[in-house]
Amino acid sequence: MNRIVGIKLMDLRNSNKTSLDILSTKLNIPLDTLEQIENGSTSEWIHYIESICDYFKIDLDEFLKLKDVLSLGYNEKRAFVNEFINQYERRLKEKDEIITLLKDKIELLNNQPNQTLQ
């Protein structure tokens, strides 16, 4: 996702003829952070995405659409898909852990004698 956001930011900047220096100054984002966002090496864009969208007058939902994945090269697509799969698998594991924890708590509650509220 970092790479896609970087590509989209660079495209927006170039189509609006805005330099990184100007964008950095206008949005109060460190220049090195903007450079890292554009080259896809950081997820710091999360902290600045709303101000970036406001500056370029683009809807956040539109900016985050994944249709631009199609413009990526094979290796970039593959890396994106792999990261997406990894995140999905982590979420499934977290879900399973939560379900197990909840089942254990329910069993503990079921095994306790009835207590009345005072």
Biopython code that builds the backbone (N, CA, C, O; Angstrom):
import numpy as np
from Bio.PDB.StructureBuilder import StructureBuilder

atoms = [
    (1, "MET", "N", (0.832, -1.197, 0.000)),
    (1, "MET", "CA", (0.000, 0.000, 0.000)),
    (1, "MET", "C", (0.874, 1.257, 0.000)),
    (1, "MET", "O", (0.527, 2.260, -0.624)),
    (2, "ASN", "N", (2.008, 1.196, 0.703)),
    (2, "ASN", "CA", (2.901, 2.352, 0.747)),
    (2, "ASN", "C", (3.330, 2.770, -0.651)),
    (2, "ASN", "O", (3.383, 3.958, -0.971)),
    (3, "ARG", "N", (3.635, 1.778, -1.477)),
    (3, "ARG", "CA", (4.095, 2.086, -2.838)),
    (3, "ARG", "C", (2.986, 2.736, -3.660)),
    (3, "ARG", "O", (3.238, 3.668, -4.424)),
    (4, "ILE", "N", (1.769, 2.246, -3.503)),
    (4, "ILE", "CA", (0.637, 2.801, -4.253)),
    (4, "ILE", "C", (0.389, 4.242, -3.845)),
    (4, "ILE", "O", (0.186, 5.109, -4.694)),
    (5, "VAL", "N", (0.405, 4.496, -2.545)),
    (5, "VAL", "CA", (0.207, 5.864, -2.054)),
    (5, "VAL", "C", (1.306, 6.768, -2.598)),
    (5, "VAL", "O", (1.039, 7.898, -3.008)),
    (6, "GLY", "N", (2.534, 6.275, -2.604)),
    (6, "GLY", "CA", (3.649, 7.064, -3.130)),
    (6, "GLY", "C", (3.469, 7.411, -4.597)),
    (6, "GLY", "O", (3.715, 8.543, -5.013)),
    (7, "ILE", "N", (3.038, 6.432, -5.373)),
    (7, "ILE", "CA", (2.801, 6.668, -6.805)),
    (7, "ILE", "C", (1.690, 7.688, -6.997)),
    (7, "ILE", "O", (1.804, 8.595, -7.822)),
    (8, "LYS", "N", (0.615, 7.537, -6.231)),
    (8, "LYS", "CA", (-0.514, 8.463, -6.359)),
    (8, "LYS", "C", (-0.108, 9.879, -5.958)),
    (8, "LYS", "O", (-0.481, 10.847, -6.621)),
    (9, "LEU", "N", (0.652, 9.997, -4.878)),
    (9, "LEU", "CA", (1.097, 11.319, -4.442)),
    (9, "LEU", "C", (1.976, 11.961, -5.512)),
    (9, "LEU", "O", (1.810, 13.139, -5.829)),
    (10, "MET", "N", (2.899, 11.197, -6.061)),
    (10, "MET", "CA", (3.781, 11.733, -7.099)),
    (10, "MET", "C", (2.972, 12.163, -8.324)),
    (10, "MET", "O", (3.230, 13.217, -8.904)),
    (11, "ASP", "N", (1.999, 11.347, -8.711)),
    (11, "ASP", "CA", (1.149, 11.704, -9.851)),
    (11, "ASP", "C", (0.371, 12.997, -9.584)),
    (11, "ASP", "O", (0.303, 13.880, -10.439)),
    (12, "LEU", "N", (-0.210, 13.091, -8.396)),
    (12, "LEU", "CA", (-0.948, 14.316, -8.037)),
    (12, "LEU", "C", (-0.035, 15.536, -8.061)),
    (12, "LEU", "O", (-0.377, 16.585, -8.609)),
    (13, "ARG", "N", (1.126, 15.369, -7.456)),
    (13, "ARG", "CA", (2.073, 16.482, -7.386)),
    (13, "ARG", "C", (2.491, 16.927, -8.774)),
    (13, "ARG", "O", (2.506, 18.120, -9.076)),
    (14, "ASN", "N", (2.831, 15.962, -9.615)),
    (14, "ASN", "CA", (3.283, 16.292, -10.971)),
    (14, "ASN", "C", (2.165, 16.904, -11.804)),
    (14, "ASN", "O", (2.396, 17.862, -12.543)),
    (15, "SER", "N", (0.963, 16.364, -11.693)),
    (15, "SER", "CA", (-0.142, 16.911, -12.487)),
    (15, "SER", "C", (-0.542, 18.309, -12.023)),
    (15, "SER", "O", (-1.116, 19.075, -12.796)),
    (16, "ASN", "N", (-0.247, 18.643, -10.782)),
    (16, "ASN", "CA", (-0.525, 19.980, -10.260)),
    (16, "ASN", "C", (0.717, 20.869, -10.253)),
    (16, "ASN", "O", (0.702, 21.982, -9.727)),
    (17, "LYS", "N", (1.786, 20.354, -10.848)),
    (17, "LYS", "CA", (3.050, 21.099, -10.939)),
    (17, "LYS", "C", (3.487, 21.661, -9.577)),
    (17, "LYS", "O", (3.815, 22.840, -9.439)),
    (18, "THR", "N", (3.476, 20.775, -8.589)),
    (18, "THR", "CA", (3.859, 21.141, -7.229)),
    (18, "THR", "C", (5.134, 20.392, -6.870)),
    (18, "THR", "O", (5.213, 19.175, -7.038)),
    (19, "SER", "N", (6.111, 21.104, -6.385)),
    (19, "SER", "CA", (7.364, 20.458, -5.999)),
    (19, "SER", "C", (7.230, 19.876, -4.590)),
    (19, "SER", "O", (6.343, 20.250, -3.824)),
    (20, "LEU", "N", (8.130, 18.958, -4.276)),
    (20, "LEU", "CA", (8.167, 18.413, -2.923)),
    (20, "LEU", "C", (8.427, 19.517, -1.901)),
    (20, "LEU", "O", (7.843, 19.517, -0.817)),
    (21, "ASP", "N", (9.304, 20.456, -2.250)),
    (21, "ASP", "CA", (9.616, 21.562, -1.334)),
    (21, "ASP", "C", (8.373, 22.378, -0.999)),
    (21, "ASP", "O", (8.119, 22.687, 0.166)),
    (22, "ILE", "N", (7.609, 22.720, -2.015)),
    (22, "ILE", "CA", (6.398, 23.524, -1.801)),
    (22, "ILE", "C", (5.389, 22.741, -0.968)),
    (22, "ILE", "O", (4.812, 23.276, -0.021)),
    (23, "LEU", "N", (5.174, 21.460, -1.325)),
    (23, "LEU", "CA", (4.232, 20.641, -0.587)),
    (23, "LEU", "C", (4.662, 20.488, 0.874)),
    (23, "LEU", "O", (3.836, 20.543, 1.784)),
    (24, "SER", "N", (5.936, 20.300, 1.078)),
    (24, "SER", "CA", (6.479, 20.180, 2.433)),
    (24, "SER", "C", (6.182, 21.432, 3.255)),
    (24, "SER", "O", (5.767, 21.343, 4.411)),
    (25, "THR", "N", (6.396, 22.575, 2.660)),
    (25, "THR", "CA", (6.163, 23.849, 3.346)),
    (25, "THR", "C", (4.674, 24.077, 3.587)),
    (25, "THR", "O", (4.272, 24.429, 4.696)),
    (26, "LYS", "N", (3.866, 23.882, 2.571)),
    (26, "LYS", "CA", (2.428, 24.153, 2.676)),
    (26, "LYS", "C", (1.751, 23.252, 3.712)),
    (26, "LYS", "O", (0.861, 23.696, 4.437)),
    (27, "LEU", "N", (2.174, 21.988, 3.779)),
    (27, "LEU", "CA", (1.516, 21.029, 4.665)),
    (27, "LEU", "C", (2.278, 20.786, 5.969)),
    (27, "LEU", "O", (1.848, 20.010, 6.823)),
    (28, "ASN", "N", (3.410, 21.462, 6.099)),
    (28, "ASN", "CA", (4.221, 21.314, 7.309)),
    (28, "ASN", "C", (4.604, 19.845, 7.536)),
    (28, "ASN", "O", (4.509, 19.319, 8.645)),
    (29, "ILE", "N", (5.039, 19.210, 6.449)),
    (29, "ILE", "CA", (5.510, 17.827, 6.499)),
    (29, "ILE", "C", (7.003, 17.866, 6.175)),
    (29, "ILE", "O", (7.401, 18.479, 5.185)),
    (30, "PRO", "N", (7.832, 17.219, 6.996)),
    (30, "PRO", "CA", (9.268, 17.222, 6.694)),
    (30, "PRO", "C", (9.544, 16.701, 5.275)),
    (30, "PRO", "O", (8.946, 15.722, 4.828)),
    (31, "LEU", "N", (10.455, 17.375, 4.592)),
    (31, "LEU", "CA", (10.784, 17.022, 3.214)),
    (31, "LEU", "C", (11.221, 15.564, 3.097)),
    (31, "LEU", "O", (10.797, 14.863, 2.178)),
    (32, "ASP", "N", (12.058, 15.107, 4.013)),
    (32, "ASP", "CA", (12.527, 13.718, 3.930)),
    (32, "ASP", "C", (11.370, 12.725, 4.112)),
    (32, "ASP", "O", (11.394, 11.636, 3.539)),
    (33, "THR", "N", (10.371, 13.095, 4.900)),
    (33, "THR", "CA", (9.200, 12.242, 5.073)),
    (33, "THR", "C", (8.418, 12.150, 3.766)),
    (33, "THR", "O", (7.991, 11.065, 3.370)),
    (34, "LEU", "N", (8.230, 13.290, 3.096)),
    (34, "LEU", "CA", (7.539, 13.283, 1.799)),
    (34, "LEU", "C", (8.291, 12.436, 0.777)),
    (34, "LEU", "O", (7.681, 11.701, 0.001)),
    (35, "GLU", "N", (9.589, 12.541, 0.780)),
    (35, "GLU", "CA", (10.392, 11.735, -0.150)),
    (35, "GLU", "C", (10.210, 10.248, 0.130)),
    (35, "GLU", "O", (10.081, 9.447, -0.796)),
    (36, "GLN", "N", (10.200, 9.885, 1.404)),
    (36, "GLN", "CA", (10.012, 8.481, 1.781)),
    (36, "GLN", "C", (8.605, 8.000, 1.420)),
    (36, "GLN", "O", (8.424, 6.857, 1.000)),
    (37, "ILE", "N", (7.617, 8.872, 1.585)),
    (37, "ILE", "CA", (6.246, 8.506, 1.206)),
    (37, "ILE", "C", (6.189, 8.237, -0.294)),
    (37, "ILE", "O", (5.615, 7.238, -0.727)),
    (38, "GLU", "N", (6.782, 9.126, -1.086)),
    (38, "GLU", "CA", (6.734, 8.963, -2.538)),
    (38, "GLU", "C", (7.479, 7.725, -3.015)),
    (38, "GLU", "O", (7.065, 7.095, -3.989)),
    (39, "ASN", "N", (8.560, 7.370, -2.353)),
    (39, "ASN", "CA", (9.269, 6.166, -2.821)),
    (39, "ASN", "C", (8.742, 4.893, -2.170)),
    (39, "ASN", "O", (9.264, 3.805, -2.412)),
    (40, "GLY", "N", (7.695, 5.033, -1.336)),
    (40, "GLY", "CA", (7.020, 3.866, -0.776)),
    (40, "GLY", "C", (7.742, 3.180, 0.350)),
    (40, "GLY", "O", (7.432, 2.035, 0.679)),
    (41, "SER", "N", (8.711, 3.862, 0.956)),
    (41, "SER", "CA", (9.508, 3.215, 1.996)),
    (41, "SER", "C", (9.000, 3.464, 3.414)),
    (41, "SER", "O", (9.644, 3.062, 4.383)),
    (42, "THR", "N", (7.851, 4.125, 3.539)),
    (42, "THR", "CA", (7.317, 4.394, 4.871)),
    (42, "THR", "C", (5.789, 4.384, 4.845)),
    (42, "THR", "O", (5.161, 4.580, 3.804)),
    (43, "SER", "N", (5.223, 4.154, 6.005)),
    (43, "SER", "CA", (3.760, 4.233, 6.131)),
    (43, "SER", "C", (3.350, 5.525, 6.837)),
    (43, "SER", "O", (2.215, 5.649, 7.295)),
    (44, "GLU", "N", (4.257, 6.469, 6.923)),
    (44, "GLU", "CA", (3.978, 7.757, 7.567)),
    (44, "GLU", "C", (2.866, 8.535, 6.873)),
    (44, "GLU", "O", (2.297, 9.457, 7.457)),
    (45, "TRP", "N", (2.556, 8.172, 5.642)),
    (45, "TRP", "CA", (1.489, 8.860, 4.906)),
    (45, "TRP", "C", (0.182, 8.817, 5.679)),
    (45, "TRP", "O", (-0.662, 9.699, 5.522)),
    (46, "ILE", "N", (0.009, 7.802, 6.507)),
    (46, "ILE", "CA", (-1.217, 7.655, 7.296)),
    (46, "ILE", "C", (-1.478, 8.910, 8.117)),
    (46, "ILE", "O", (-2.626, 9.320, 8.283)),
    (47, "HIS", "N", (-0.409, 9.523, 8.633)),
    (47, "HIS", "CA", (-0.547, 10.709, 9.479)),
    (47, "HIS", "C", (-0.864, 11.970, 8.678)),
    (47, "HIS", "O", (-1.341, 12.957, 9.238)),
    (48, "TYR", "N", (-0.605, 11.942, 7.380)),
    (48, "TYR", "CA", (-0.729, 13.148, 6.570)),
    (48, "TYR", "C", (-1.763, 13.045, 5.452)),
    (48, "TYR", "O", (-1.988, 14.014, 4.727)),
    (49, "ILE", "N", (-2.386, 11.889, 5.307)),
    (49, "ILE", "CA", (-3.228, 11.643, 4.139)),
    (49, "ILE", "C", (-4.382, 12.639, 4.015)),
    (49, "ILE", "O", (-4.710, 13.079, 2.913)),
    (50, "GLU", "N", (-4.991, 12.991, 5.137)),
    (50, "GLU", "CA", (-6.123, 13.928, 5.061)),
    (50, "GLU", "C", (-5.674, 15.306, 4.584)),
    (50, "GLU", "O", (-6.339, 15.919, 3.749)),
    (51, "SER", "N", (-4.563, 15.791, 5.103)),
    (51, "SER", "CA", (-4.101, 17.115, 4.669)),
    (51, "SER", "C", (-3.627, 17.085, 3.210)),
    (51, "SER", "O", (-3.776, 18.073, 2.490)),
    (52, "ILE", "N", (-3.067, 15.976, 2.781)),
    (52, "ILE", "CA", (-2.662, 15.840, 1.376)),
    (52, "ILE", "C", (-3.894, 15.881, 0.478)),
    (52, "ILE", "O", (-3.915, 16.583, -0.533)),
    (53, "CYS", "N", (-4.926, 15.118, 0.860)),
    (53, "CYS", "CA", (-6.168, 15.105, 0.063)),
    (53, "CYS", "C", (-6.820, 16.486, 0.055)),
    (53, "CYS", "O", (-7.305, 16.935, -0.984)),
    (54, "ASP", "N", (-6.835, 17.157, 1.192)),
    (54, "ASP", "CA", (-7.396, 18.514, 1.252)),
    (54, "ASP", "C", (-6.626, 19.462, 0.338)),
    (54, "ASP", "O", (-7.223, 20.252, -0.394)),
    (55, "TYR", "N", (-5.310, 19.379, 0.383)),
    (55, "TYR", "CA", (-4.476, 20.271, -0.421)),
    (55, "TYR", "C", (-4.760, 20.097, -1.918)),
    (55, "TYR", "O", (-4.872, 21.075, -2.656)),
    (56, "PHE", "N", (-4.874, 18.835, -2.352)),
    (56, "PHE", "CA", (-5.103, 18.571, -3.766)),
    (56, "PHE", "C", (-6.584, 18.505, -4.132)),
    (56, "PHE", "O", (-6.948, 18.227, -5.274)),
    (57, "LYS", "N", (-7.432, 18.769, -3.131)),
    (57, "LYS", "CA", (-8.891, 18.770, -3.335)),
    (57, "LYS", "C", (-9.365, 17.450, -3.958)),
    (57, "LYS", "O", (-10.079, 17.431, -4.961)),
    (58, "ILE", "N", (-8.947, 16.362, -3.332)),
    (58, "ILE", "CA", (-9.344, 15.028, -3.769)),
    (58, "ILE", "C", (-9.963, 14.305, -2.586)),
    (58, "ILE", "O", (-9.495, 14.428, -1.455)),
    (59, "ASP", "N", (-11.005, 13.560, -2.853)),
    (59, "ASP", "CA", (-11.690, 12.798, -1.822)),
    (59, "ASP", "C", (-10.785, 11.673, -1.328)),
    (59, "ASP", "O", (-10.115, 11.012, -2.121)),
    (60, "LEU", "N", (-10.770, 11.465, -0.025)),
    (60, "LEU", "CA", (-9.929, 10.426, 0.574)),
    (60, "LEU", "C", (-10.248, 9.048, -0.002)),
    (60, "LEU", "O", (-9.338, 8.277, -0.307)),
    (61, "ASP", "N", (-11.524, 8.738, -0.150)),
    (61, "ASP", "CA", (-11.915, 7.442, -0.710)),
    (61, "ASP", "C", (-11.377, 7.267, -2.126)),
    (61, "ASP", "O", (-10.918, 6.185, -2.493)),
    (62, "GLU", "N", (-11.435, 8.318, -2.907)),
    (62, "GLU", "CA", (-10.930, 8.262, -4.278)),
    (62, "GLU", "C", (-9.417, 8.039, -4.278)),
    (62, "GLU", "O", (-8.894, 7.251, -5.065)),
    (63, "PHE", "N", (-8.727, 8.745, -3.384)),
    (63, "PHE", "CA", (-7.274, 8.614, -3.307)),
    (63, "PHE", "C", (-6.864, 7.186, -2.957)),
    (63, "PHE", "O", (-5.877, 6.674, -3.485)),
    (64, "LEU", "N", (-7.618, 6.546, -2.069)),
    (64, "LEU", "CA", (-7.230, 5.224, -1.585)),
    (64, "LEU", "C", (-7.750, 4.067, -2.432)),
    (64, "LEU", "O", (-7.490, 2.908, -2.107)),
    (65, "LYS", "N", (-8.475, 4.353, -3.508)),
    (65, "LYS", "CA", (-8.937, 3.268, -4.381)),
    (65, "LYS", "C", (-7.740, 2.504, -4.919)),
    (65, "LYS", "O", (-6.684, 3.077, -5.186)),
    (66, "LEU", "N", (-7.922, 1.215, -5.071)),
    (66, "LEU", "CA", (-6.808, 0.362, -5.481)),
    (66, "LEU", "C", (-6.720, 0.133, -6.983)),
    (66, "LEU", "O", (-5.910, -0.674, -7.439)),
    (67, "LYS", "N", (-7.541, 0.830, -7.752)),
    (67, "LYS", "CA", (-7.524, 0.603, -9.197)),
    (67, "LYS", "C", (-6.156, 0.900, -9.809)),
    (67, "LYS", "O", (-5.817, 0.362, -10.863)),
    (68, "ASP", "N", (-5.377, 1.748, -9.155)),
    (68, "ASP", "CA", (-4.065, 2.093, -9.687)),
    (68, "ASP", "C", (-3.052, 0.970, -9.548)),
    (68, "ASP", "O", (-1.942, 1.066, -10.071)),
    (69, "VAL", "N", (-3.422, -0.087, -8.851)),
    (69, "VAL", "CA", (-2.527, -1.239, -8.760)),
    (69, "VAL", "C", (-2.239, -1.785, -10.147)),
    (69, "VAL", "O", (-1.158, -2.318, -10.398)),
    (70, "LEU", "N", (-3.201, -1.652, -11.047)),
    (70, "LEU", "CA", (-3.031, -2.172, -12.395)),
    (70, "LEU", "C", (-1.879, -1.516, -13.137)),
    (70, "LEU", "O", (-1.311, -2.112, -14.052)),
    (71, "SER", "N", (-1.530, -0.289, -12.751)),
    (71, "SER", "CA", (-0.441, 0.409, -13.438)),
    (71, "SER", "C", (0.934, 0.004, -12.908)),
    (71, "SER", "O", (1.955, 0.410, -13.462)),
    (72, "LEU", "N", (0.965, -0.783, -11.854)),
    (72, "LEU", "CA", (2.241, -1.216, -11.295)),
    (72, "LEU", "C", (2.851, -2.313, -12.154)),
    (72, "LEU", "O", (2.147, -3.006, -12.887)),
    (73, "GLY", "N", (4.160, -2.462, -12.057)),
    (73, "GLY", "CA", (4.838, -3.544, -12.749)),
    (73, "GLY", "C", (4.578, -4.876, -12.060)),
    (73, "GLY", "O", (4.010, -4.920, -10.969)),
    (74, "TYR", "N", (4.995, -5.950, -12.698)),
    (74, "TYR", "CA", (4.744, -7.296, -12.182)),
    (74, "TYR", "C", (5.283, -7.465, -10.767)),
    (74, "TYR", "O", (4.563, -7.945, -9.891)),
    (75, "ASN", "N", (6.528, -7.083, -10.527)),
    (75, "ASN", "CA", (7.134, -7.268, -9.205)),
    (75, "ASN", "C", (6.431, -6.442, -8.141)),
    (75, "ASN", "O", (6.261, -6.896, -7.010)),
    (76, "GLU", "N", (6.021, -5.228, -8.500)),
    (76, "GLU", "CA", (5.300, -4.383, -7.546)),
    (76, "GLU", "C", (3.928, -4.974, -7.232)),
    (76, "GLU", "O", (3.493, -4.964, -6.080)),
    (77, "LYS", "N", (3.245, -5.490, -8.261)),
    (77, "LYS", "CA", (1.949, -6.133, -8.034)),
    (77, "LYS", "C", (2.114, -7.339, -7.122)),
    (77, "LYS", "O", (1.337, -7.546, -6.190)),
    (78, "ARG", "N", (3.134, -8.124, -7.407)),
    (78, "ARG", "CA", (3.380, -9.324, -6.610)),
    (78, "ARG", "C", (3.681, -8.960, -5.163)),
    (78, "ARG", "O", (3.172, -9.607, -4.248)),
    (79, "ALA", "N", (4.497, -7.938, -4.941)),
    (79, "ALA", "CA", (4.805, -7.500, -3.579)),
    (79, "ALA", "C", (3.551, -6.995, -2.883)),
    (79, "ALA", "O", (3.335, -7.273, -1.704)),
    (80, "PHE", "N", (2.730, -6.256, -3.609)),
    (80, "PHE", "CA", (1.489, -5.742, -3.036)),
    (80, "PHE", "C", (0.561, -6.890, -2.637)),
    (80, "PHE", "O", (0.011, -6.896, -1.535)),
    (81, "VAL", "N", (0.392, -7.846, -3.526)),
    (81, "VAL", "CA", (-0.487, -8.982, -3.247)),
    (81, "VAL", "C", (0.054, -9.787, -2.068)),
    (81, "VAL", "O", (-0.713, -10.203, -1.200)),
    (82, "ASN", "N", (1.362, -10.008, -2.029)),
    (82, "ASN", "CA", (1.956, -10.741, -0.909)),
    (82, "ASN", "C", (1.732, -10.026, 0.415)),
    (82, "ASN", "O", (1.414, -10.665, 1.418)),
    (83, "GLU", "N", (1.892, -8.725, 0.428)),
    (83, "GLU", "CA", (1.660, -7.960, 1.652)),
    (83, "GLU", "C", (0.194, -8.031, 2.059)),
    (83, "GLU", "O", (-0.118, -8.162, 3.242)),
    (84, "PHE", "N", (-0.693, -7.945, 1.095)),
    (84, "PHE", "CA", (-2.126, -8.041, 1.368)),
    (84, "PHE", "C", (-2.453, -9.409, 1.981)),
    (84, "PHE", "O", (-3.202, -9.492, 2.955)),
    (85, "ILE", "N", (-1.897, -10.468, 1.416)),
    (85, "ILE", "CA", (-2.125, -11.822, 1.933)),
    (85, "ILE", "C", (-1.559, -11.950, 3.346)),
    (85, "ILE", "O", (-2.203, -12.526, 4.223)),
    (86, "ASN", "N", (-0.369, -11.420, 3.566)),
    (86, "ASN", "CA", (0.229, -11.474, 4.912)),
    (86, "ASN", "C", (-0.643, -10.766, 5.938)),
    (86, "ASN", "O", (-0.853, -11.281, 7.036)),
    (87, "GLN", "N", (-1.148, -9.595, 5.590)),
    (87, "GLN", "CA", (-2.022, -8.869, 6.507)),
    (87, "GLN", "C", (-3.299, -9.664, 6.772)),
    (87, "GLN", "O", (-3.762, -9.728, 7.911)),
    (88, "TYR", "N", (-3.859, -10.258, 5.749)),
    (88, "TYR", "CA", (-5.075, -11.056, 5.889)),
    (88, "TYR", "C", (-4.821, -12.242, 6.826)),
    (88, "TYR", "O", (-5.629, -12.523, 7.711)),
    (89, "GLU", "N", (-3.699, -12.932, 6.624)),
    (89, "GLU", "CA", (-3.370, -14.072, 7.474)),
    (89, "GLU", "C", (-3.149, -13.650, 8.924)),
    (89, "GLU", "O", (-3.548, -14.367, 9.842)),
    (90, "ARG", "N", (-2.518, -12.492, 9.142)),
    (90, "ARG", "CA", (-2.352, -11.987, 10.515)),
    (90, "ARG", "C", (-3.702, -11.717, 11.159)),
    (90, "ARG", "O", (-3.912, -12.040, 12.328)),
    (91, "ARG", "N", (-4.619, -11.125, 10.400)),
    (91, "ARG", "CA", (-5.958, -10.827, 10.935)),
    (91, "ARG", "C", (-6.700, -12.110, 11.280)),
    (91, "ARG", "O", (-7.378, -12.172, 12.306)),
    (92, "LEU", "N", (-6.585, -13.133, 10.443)),
    (92, "LEU", "CA", (-7.222, -14.416, 10.734)),
    (92, "LEU", "C", (-6.661, -15.026, 12.015)),
    (92, "LEU", "O", (-7.407, -15.552, 12.842)),
    (93, "LYS", "N", (-5.346, -14.952, 12.170)),
    (93, "LYS", "CA", (-4.709, -15.482, 13.379)),
    (93, "LYS", "C", (-5.192, -14.719, 14.610)),
    (93, "LYS", "O", (-5.500, -15.324, 15.637)),
    (94, "GLU", "N", (-5.260, -13.384, 14.506)),
    (94, "GLU", "CA", (-5.758, -12.576, 15.619)),
    (94, "GLU", "C", (-7.194, -12.952, 15.955)),
    (94, "GLU", "O", (-7.549, -13.060, 17.129)),
    (95, "LYS", "N", (-8.017, -13.151, 14.941)),
    (95, "LYS", "CA", (-9.416, -13.538, 15.158)),
    (95, "LYS", "C", (-9.487, -14.855, 15.897)),
    (95, "LYS", "O", (-10.243, -14.986, 16.860)),
    (96, "ASP", "N", (-8.702, -15.842, 15.458)),
    (96, "ASP", "CA", (-8.703, -17.152, 16.107)),
    (96, "ASP", "C", (-8.255, -17.050, 17.564)),
    (96, "ASP", "O", (-8.815, -17.716, 18.435)),
    (97, "GLU", "N", (-7.245, -16.217, 17.831)),
    (97, "GLU", "CA", (-6.773, -16.043, 19.207)),
    (97, "GLU", "C", (-7.848, -15.408, 20.083)),
    (97, "GLU", "O", (-8.023, -15.798, 21.238)),
    (98, "ILE", "N", (-8.561, -14.440, 19.540)),
    (98, "ILE", "CA", (-9.630, -13.781, 20.301)),
    (98, "ILE", "C", (-10.765, -14.758, 20.577)),
    (98, "ILE", "O", (-11.308, -14.790, 21.682)),
    (99, "ILE", "N", (-11.118, -15.544, 19.589)),
    (99, "ILE", "CA", (-12.188, -16.536, 19.775)),
    (99, "ILE", "C", (-11.793, -17.537, 20.860)),
    (99, "ILE", "O", (-12.610, -17.867, 21.720)),
    (100, "THR", "N", (-10.573, -18.015, 20.829)),
    (100, "THR", "CA", (-10.100, -18.953, 21.849)),
    (100, "THR", "C", (-10.139, -18.318, 23.230)),
    (100, "THR", "O", (-10.580, -18.949, 24.190)),
    (101, "LEU", "N", (-9.688, -17.093, 23.337)),
    (101, "LEU", "CA", (-9.712, -16.379, 24.607)),
    (101, "LEU", "C", (-11.141, -16.225, 25.122)),
    (101, "LEU", "O", (-11.406, -16.456, 26.302)),
    (102, "LEU", "N", (-12.049, -15.840, 24.251)),
    (102, "LEU", "CA", (-13.451, -15.680, 24.656)),
    (102, "LEU", "C", (-14.070, -17.007, 25.076)),
    (102, "LEU", "O", (-14.815, -17.055, 26.055)),
    (103, "LYS", "N", (-13.777, -18.076, 24.358)),
    (103, "LYS", "CA", (-14.296, -19.395, 24.730)),
    (103, "LYS", "C", (-13.790, -19.801, 26.110)),
    (103, "LYS", "O", (-14.543, -20.345, 26.917)),
    (104, "ASP", "N", (-12.516, -19.537, 26.378)),
    (104, "ASP", "CA", (-11.942, -19.852, 27.689)),
    (104, "ASP", "C", (-12.632, -19.060, 28.797)),
    (104, "ASP", "O", (-12.925, -19.603, 29.861)),
    (105, "LYS", "N", (-12.886, -17.796, 28.550)),
    (105, "LYS", "CA", (-13.558, -16.967, 29.548)),
    (105, "LYS", "C", (-14.994, -17.428, 29.784)),
    (105, "LYS", "O", (-15.470, -17.442, 30.919)),
    (106, "ILE", "N", (-15.678, -17.802, 28.707)),
    (106, "ILE", "CA", (-17.052, -18.299, 28.838)),
    (106, "ILE", "C", (-17.065, -19.584, 29.658)),
    (106, "ILE", "O", (-17.931, -19.774, 30.512)),
    (107, "GLU", "N", (-16.106, -20.460, 29.395)),
    (107, "GLU", "CA", (-16.031, -21.714, 30.151)),
    (107, "GLU", "C", (-15.769, -21.443, 31.629)),
    (107, "GLU", "O", (-16.367, -22.082, 32.495)),
    (108, "LEU", "N", (-14.888, -20.509, 31.913)),
    (108, "LEU", "CA", (-14.628, -20.144, 33.306)),
    (108, "LEU", "C", (-15.889, -19.624, 33.982)),
    (108, "LEU", "O", (-16.195, -19.995, 35.115)),
    (109, "LEU", "N", (-16.608, -18.775, 33.289)),
    (109, "LEU", "CA", (-17.842, -18.224, 33.847)),
    (109, "LEU", "C", (-18.892, -19.318, 34.060)),
    (109, "LEU", "O", (-19.613, -19.305, 35.058)),
    (110, "ASN", "N", (-18.974, -20.253, 33.131)),
    (110, "ASN", "CA", (-19.940, -21.343, 33.254)),
    (110, "ASN", "C", (-19.605, -22.285, 34.407)),
    (110, "ASN", "O", (-20.499, -22.905, 34.982)),
    (111, "ASN", "N", (-18.343, -22.392, 34.740)),
    (111, "ASN", "CA", (-17.911, -23.287, 35.815)),
    (111, "ASN", "C", (-17.975, -22.651, 37.198)),
    (111, "ASN", "O", (-17.803, -23.345, 38.200)),
    (112, "GLN", "N", (-18.215, -21.377, 37.269)),
    (112, "GLN", "CA", (-18.328, -20.701, 38.561)),
    (112, "GLN", "C", (-19.740, -20.887, 39.097)),
    (112, "GLN", "O", (-20.706, -20.907, 38.334)),
    (113, "PRO", "N", (-19.852, -21.023, 40.416)),
    (113, "PRO", "CA", (-21.200, -21.103, 40.990)),
    (113, "PRO", "C", (-21.949, -19.786, 40.770)),
    (113, "PRO", "O", (-21.348, -18.714, 40.695)),
    (114, "ASN", "N", (-23.239, -19.893, 40.671)),
    (114, "ASN", "CA", (-24.053, -18.691, 40.479)),
    (114, "ASN", "C", (-23.849, -17.735, 41.627)),
    (114, "ASN", "O", (-23.900, -18.117, 42.796)),
    (115, "GLN", "N", (-23.621, -16.509, 41.283)),
    (115, "GLN", "CA", (-23.455, -15.474, 42.287)),
    (115, "GLN", "C", (-24.526, -14.432, 42.058)),
    (115, "GLN", "O", (-24.828, -14.071, 40.920)),
    (116, "THR", "N", (-25.082, -13.964, 43.120)),
    (116, "THR", "CA", (-26.098, -12.932, 42.977)),
    (116, "THR", "C", (-25.469, -11.572, 43.193)),
    (116, "THR", "O", (-24.495, -11.425, 43.932)),
    (117, "LEU", "N", (-26.037, -10.601, 42.544)),
    (117, "LEU", "CA", (-25.546, -9.227, 42.693)),
    (117, "LEU", "C", (-26.074, -8.649, 43.986)),
    (117, "LEU", "O", (-27.221, -8.898, 44.356)),
    (118, "GLN", "N", (-25.279, -7.905, 44.653)),
    (118, "GLN", "CA", (-25.712, -7.268, 45.909)),
    (118, "GLN", "C", (-25.856, -5.793, 45.724)),
    (118, "GLN", "O", (-26.211, -5.085, 46.666)),
]
sb = StructureBuilder()
sb.init_structure("model")
sb.init_model(0)
sb.init_chain("A")
sb.init_seg("    ")
for serial, (resi, resn, name, xyz) in enumerate(atoms, 1):
    if name == "N":
        sb.init_residue(resn, " ", resi, " ")
    sb.init_atom(name, np.array(xyz, "f"), 0.0, 1.0, " ", f" {name:<3s}", serial, name[0])
structure = sb.get_structure()
